[in-house]
Amino acid sequence: MINIKLSIPYGLILCTTTQDIIRLPRIFSFLQKPLAQFVSVVRAPKSKEGYASIGGGSPLRRMTDAQA
């Protein structure tokens, strides 16, 4: 299983750096990565708590592994 302490902030950074999730005006595009890092740091504790409450990992990962 993936180490939650490492994967949640990294996953949040990946999600929030994409402009499909947070789209800043072109003039502020240089703030995309710092904003993503800030969001990931702020959200990580709550995300860890949520994953812990459902067994410590993504249920989609378990389903995908079971199908393989």
Secondary structure, DSSP 8 states (H G I E B T S, - for coil): ---HHHHHHHHHHHHHHSTTTS---GGGGGGHHHHHHHHHHHHHHHHHHHHHHTTSS-HHHHHHHHH-
